[in-house]
Structure formats: C-alpha cells, structure tokens
Amino acid sequence: MQVVPELAETAAHVTVFQRTPPWIVPKDDRPFTAEELTRFRRSPWAARRERWRLWKEQHDNTALRLDDPLVAGRQGIAEEYLRRHVPTRRCVRR
C-alpha cells in the first residue's frame, strides 16, 4: 500500500486488490519493574512463566470463528484503536 500513492501520480490507471486487513489492536505492554527484572535474572523459570502468561493472554483473546462472541468485542477495540491512532488519507490523483 505504501507504493500506491506514488504509482497513482504517474500511472494512467491503477487497480488495487487488497485482502481484508488484519485488525490492529493495542499492545498490552508495559516496562517490567526492577523487581520483576531481578526475579527474571535470578530464575529463568520466572521469565518463562511470564512469557507463557503473555502468550496465553493473547491466545485466549483470539477468536477462531466469525460467530465467536469474542469477535464483536475485539472488533470494537480494534476499530476504536484505529480511529484514535491511524490517520485516514485518501489517495486522489491530481
């Protein structure tokens, strides 16, 4: 998609075929505290458990079917995130 506006400037006609875009959701991310980092350094298993917890949280919040009740909730979160963080821009040929 990054090249489409440039192509539209010089081409007589541009046809874009686009698949349904993936959702963009906020990354539930934060810096680890000093205590957590110390615990991870002392115990590799603590770090592994935290990685597993983060993976499981993402996995449990992923719908696999369109009729899954999670879809509507996650879609709302994704659409609101897009509205707040991704500017819209129309590609107009001059």
KETOR-873745 format. One line per 4 residues: number of its first residue (from 1); for each residue x, y, z of N, C-alpha, C. Coordinates in Angstrom, 2 decimals. Example, Ala and Ser with C-alpha at 12.3 -4.5 7.8 and 13.67 -1.06 7.14 Angstrom:
REM residues 2
1> 13.19:-5.69:7.80:12.30:-4.50:7.80:13.20:-3.30:7.80 ~ 12.85:-2.25:7.08:13.67:-1.06:7.14:12.90:0.03:7.87;
***
This chain:
REM residues 94
1> 0.82:-1.20:0.00:0.00:0.00:0.00:0.86:1.26:0.00 ~ 2.09:1.15:0.47:2.92:2.35:0.52:3.25:2.88:-0.87 ~ 3.28:2.02:-1.87:3.67:2.47:-3.21:2.49:2.97:-4.03 ~ 1.27:2.67:-3.61:0.10:3.03:-4.42:0.01:4.54:-4.68;
5> 0.16:5.40:-3.67:0.08:6.84:-3.96:1.12:7.29:-4.98 ~ 2.32:6.75:-4.91:3.37:7.11:-5.87:3.02:6.61:-7.27 ~ 2.52:5.39:-7.36:2.11:4.86:-8.67:0.98:5.69:-9.27 ~ 0.05:6.10:-8.42:-1.10:6.87:-8.90:-0.68:8.21:-9.47;
9> 0.45:8.73:-9.02:0.94:10.01:-9.54:1.39:9.90:-11.00 ~ 1.90:8.73:-11.38:2.48:8.62:-12.72:1.70:7.71:-13.67 ~ 0.92:6.80:-13.13:0.21:5.83:-13.98:-1.10:6.42:-14.50 ~ -1.50:5.96:-15.66:-2.79:6.39:-16.21:-3.94:5.74:-15.45;
13> -3.69:4.52:-14.95:-4.74:3.79:-14.23:-4.07:2.83:-13.24 ~ -4.57:2.78:-12.03:-4.05:1.85:-11.02:-5.23:1.09:-10.43 ~ -5.16:-0.23:-10.44:-6.16:-1.06:-9.80:-5.51:-1.73:-8.60 ~ -6.13:-1.60:-7.45:-5.57:-2.17:-6.23:-6.48:-3.30:-5.76;
17> -5.89:-4.47:-5.59:-6.60:-5.61:-5.00:-6.04:-5.76:-3.60 ~ -6.92:-5.70:-2.63:-6.47:-5.76:-1.24:-7.28:-6.79:-0.47 ~ -6.58:-7.61:0.29:-7.29:-8.56:1.14:-7.84:-7.81:2.35 ~ -8.73:-8.45:3.06:-9.25:-7.85:4.27:-8.09:-7.61:5.22;
21> -7.89:-6.40:5.67:-6.72:-6.14:6.52:-6.88:-6.77:7.90 ~ -5.76:-7.12:8.53:-5.84:-7.65:9.88:-6.20:-6.54:10.85 ~ -6.72:-6.91:11.98:-7.02:-5.92:12.99:-5.73:-5.41:13.61 ~ -5.75:-4.16:13.98:-4.65:-3.58:14.74:-5.21:-3.32:16.12;
25> -4.65:-3.96:17.11:-5.13:-3.80:18.48:-4.00:-3.24:19.33 ~ -4.37:-2.55:20.40:-3.32:-2.01:21.26:-2.49:-3.14:21.86 ~ -1.21:-2.89:21.98:-0.32:-3.87:22.57:-0.39:-3.68:24.08 ~ -0.87:-4.70:24.76:-0.95:-4.62:26.21:0.45:-4.82:26.76;
29> 1.19:-3.75:26.77:2.62:-3.79:27.05:2.97:-2.77:28.11 ~ 3.95:-3.07:28.90:4.44:-2.13:29.89:5.88:-2.50:30.22 ~ 6.64:-1.55:30.71:8.00:-1.90:31.14:7.93:-2.78:32.40 ~ 8.83:-3.71:32.50:8.91:-4.51:33.71:9.52:-3.68:34.83;
33> 9.09:-3.94:36.03:9.66:-3.24:37.19:11.05:-3.79:37.47 ~ 11.83:-3.05:38.26:13.16:-3.51:38.65:13.07:-4.84:39.39 ~ 12.05:-4.98:40.23:11.88:-6.22:40.97:11.61:-7.40:40.04 ~ 10.77:-7.17:39.03:10.48:-8.24:38.07:11.73:-8.64:37.30;
37> 12.50:-7.64:36.85:13.72:-7.94:36.10:14.71:-8.72:36.95 ~ 14.82:-8.35:38.22:15.71:-9.09:39.14:15.24:-10.53:39.27 ~ 13.93:-10.71:39.44:13.37:-12.06:39.56:13.64:-12.87:38.30 ~ 13.50:-12.24:37.12:13.75:-12.96:35.87:15.22:-13.36:35.75;
41> 16.12:-12.48:36.19:17.55:-12.81:36.13:17.89:-13.96:37.07 ~ 17.26:-13.96:38.24:17.54:-15.00:39.24:16.91:-16.33:38.86 ~ 15.77:-16.27:38.20:15.04:-17.50:37.89:14.59:-17.51:36.44 ~ 15.31:-18.24:35.60:14.88:-18.34:34.19:13.45:-18.87:34.08;
45> 13.01:-19.69:35.04:11.65:-20.21:35.00:10.63:-19.11:35.21 ~ 10.97:-18.10:36.01:10.05:-16.98:36.20:9.86:-16.23:34.89 ~ 10.95:-16.05:34.15:10.86:-15.38:32.84:10.03:-16.22:31.87 ~ 10.23:-17.54:31.90:9.45:-18.41:31.02:7.97:-18.38:31.37;
49> 7.67:-18.38:32.66:6.26:-18.31:33.07:5.62:-17.01:32.59 ~ 6.37:-15.91:32.68:5.82:-14.62:32.23:5.59:-14.63:30.72 ~ 6.53:-15.18:29.96:6.34:-15.28:28.52:5.11:-16.14:28.20 ~ 4.97:-17.24:28.91:3.82:-18.12:28.72:2.53:-17.37:29.05;
53> 2.53:-16.63:30.15:1.33:-15.88:30.54:0.94:-14.89:29.46 ~ 1.92:-14.17:28.92:1.64:-13.19:27.86:1.10:-13.88:26.61 ~ 1.72:-15.01:26.23:1.24:-15.74:25.06:-0.19:-16.22:25.28 ~ -0.45:-16.78:26.47:-1.77:-17.32:26.76:-2.82:-16.22:26.75;
57> -2.49:-15.06:27.27:-3.43:-13.94:27.27:-3.82:-13.58:25.84 ~ -2.84:-13.53:24.93:-3.15:-13.24:23.53:-3.94:-14.38:22.90 ~ -3.56:-15.60:23.17:-4.25:-16.76:22.61:-5.69:-16.82:23.07 ~ -5.93:-16.58:24.35:-7.29:-16.66:24.89:-8.19:-15.55:24.36;
61> -7.58:-14.47:23.88:-8.38:-13.37:23.35:-8.43:-13.37:21.83 ~ -8.15:-14.52:21.23:-8.19:-14.64:19.78:-9.36:-15.52:19.39 ~ -10.26:-14.97:18.62:-11.41:-15.74:18.15:-11.00:-16.53:16.91 ~ -11.49:-17.73:16.80:-11.16:-18.58:15.66:-12.29:-18.69:14.65;
65> -13.50:-18.29:15.04:-14.65:-18.38:14.14:-15.36:-17.02:14.13 ~ -15.99:-16.72:13.02:-16.70:-15.44:12.91:-17.85:-15.34:13.91 ~ -18.46:-16.47:14.25:-19.59:-16.42:15.18:-19.14:-16.48:16.65 ~ -17.84:-16.45:16.90:-17.32:-16.46:18.26:-17.66:-15.13:18.93;
69> -18.20:-15.15:20.14:-18.56:-13.89:20.82:-17.39:-12.95:21.03 ~ -16.16:-13.47:21.03:-15.00:-12.59:21.18:-14.84:-11.64:20.00 ~ -15.34:-12.05:18.82:-15.14:-11.25:17.62:-15.69:-9.84:17.79 ~ -16.92:-9.71:18.23:-17.53:-8.39:18.35:-16.76:-7.51:19.33;
73> -16.38:-8.07:20.46:-15.63:-7.28:21.44:-14.28:-6.85:20.93 ~ -13.53:-7.78:20.35:-12.20:-7.44:19.83:-12.30:-6.49:18.63 ~ -13.34:-6.65:17.82:-13.51:-5.77:16.68:-13.74:-4.34:17.16 ~ -14.56:-4.18:18.18:-14.80:-2.84:18.72:-13.53:-2.20:19.24;
77> -12.72:-2.99:19.95:-11.44:-2.48:20.47:-10.53:-2.08:19.32 ~ -10.46:-2.93:18.30:-9.58:-2.66:17.16:-10.03:-1.42:16.39 ~ -11.33:-1.29:16.15:-11.82:-0.13:15.40:-11.60:1.17:16.16 ~ -11.81:1.15:17.45:-11.57:2.36:18.26:-10.09:2.71:18.25;
81> -9.24:1.72:18.36:-7.80:1.95:18.32:-7.39:2.57:16.98 ~ -7.94:2.04:15.89:-7.65:2.61:14.57:-8.09:4.06:14.47 ~ -9.30:4.35:14.94:-9.80:5.73:14.88:-8.89:6.69:15.64 ~ -8.37:6.24:16.77:-7.54:7.13:17.59:-6.10:7.25:17.11;
85> -5.55:6.21:16.46:-4.11:6.19:16.21:-3.68:6.17:14.75 ~ -4.58:5.86:13.84:-4.17:5.77:12.44:-4.91:6.83:11.63 ~ -4.17:7.82:11.14:-4.84:8.87:10.36:-5.35:8.32:9.03 ~ -6.49:8.83:8.59:-7.01:8.41:7.30:-6.50:9.37:6.24;
89> -6.26:8.83:5.08:-5.74:9.65:3.98:-6.30:9.09:2.70 ~ -6.90:9.92:1.94:-7.45:9.47:0.67:-6.41:9.68:-0.42 ~ -6.33:8.70:-1.27:-5.40:8.78:-2.41:-6.18:9.37:-3.58 ~ -5.84:10.59:-3.95:-6.54:11.26:-5.04:-5.51:11.58:-6.12;
93> -5.83:11.21:-7.33:-4.93:11.50:-8.44:-5.11:12.95:-8.87 ~ -4.01:13.58:-9.06:-4.04:15.00:-9.47:-3.82:15.14:-10.95;
***
